[in-house]
Amino acid sequence: MTRIVRRTDGSLALDPTGRAAGRGTYLCDAADCHDARRLAEGVRRALGTDAGLDLLIGELAHASA
């Protein structure tokens, strides 16, 4: 599982340690879980924002390759 956290400034960041301050949500690491549209909907629902999500999707795709 990969954790994404919404920081106090509203930006999103990957949290590899699982300890970053802020509201977080976990994502499945399987490649079929990384459909961009479904990922955006889930993050928006869980964290209330999608600011910077495009960059995170790119990082996730690069990390799983």
C-alpha positions as CSV (number, residue, x, y, z in Angstrom):
1,M,0.0,0.0,0.0
2,T,1.2,3.5,-0.8
3,R,0.1,6.4,1.4
4,I,-0.7,9.8,0.0
5,V,-1.0,12.7,2.4
6,R,-2.7,16.1,2.1
7,R,-0.3,18.6,3.7
8,T,-1.5,21.7,5.7
9,D,-1.0,23.9,2.6
10,G,-3.4,21.7,0.7
11,S,-0.8,20.0,-1.6
12,L,-0.6,16.2,-2.0
13,A,2.5,14.2,-1.5
14,L,3.6,10.6,-1.4
15,D,4.4,9.4,2.1
16,P,6.8,6.4,2.0
17,T,7.3,6.4,5.8
18,G,3.6,6.5,6.6
19,R,4.4,9.1,9.3
20,A,4.0,12.4,7.5
21,A,1.7,15.0,9.2
22,G,-1.6,15.6,7.5
23,R,-4.7,13.7,6.4
24,G,-3.8,10.6,4.5
25,T,-5.2,7.8,2.4
26,Y,-3.8,4.5,1.2
27,L,-3.6,3.3,-2.4
28,C,-3.3,-0.2,-3.7
29,D,0.1,-1.0,-5.3
30,A,-1.2,-3.3,-8.0
31,A,-0.9,-1.8,-11.5
32,D,-4.6,-2.3,-12.3
33,C,-5.5,-0.1,-9.3
34,H,-3.7,2.9,-11.0
35,D,-6.4,3.9,-13.4
36,A,-6.0,7.7,-13.5
37,R,-9.8,8.5,-13.4
38,R,-10.6,6.1,-10.5
39,L,-7.5,7.2,-8.6
40,A,-8.5,10.8,-8.9
41,E,-12.0,10.1,-7.8
42,G,-10.9,8.2,-4.8
43,V,-8.3,10.7,-3.7
44,R,-10.7,13.6,-4.1
45,R,-13.3,11.7,-2.0
46,A,-10.8,10.7,0.7
47,L,-8.8,13.9,1.0
48,G,-11.1,16.6,-0.4
49,T,-8.6,17.8,-3.1
50,D,-6.8,16.7,-6.2
51,A,-4.2,19.5,-6.2
52,G,-1.0,18.0,-7.7
53,L,-2.6,14.6,-8.3
54,D,-1.3,14.5,-11.9
55,L,2.3,14.6,-10.6
56,L,1.6,11.9,-8.1
57,I,0.1,9.6,-10.7
58,G,3.3,10.1,-12.7
59,E,5.4,9.2,-9.7
60,L,3.3,6.1,-9.0
61,A,3.6,5.0,-12.6
62,H,7.4,5.5,-12.5
63,A,7.8,3.7,-9.2
64,S,5.8,0.7,-10.3
65,A,7.7,0.3,-13.6
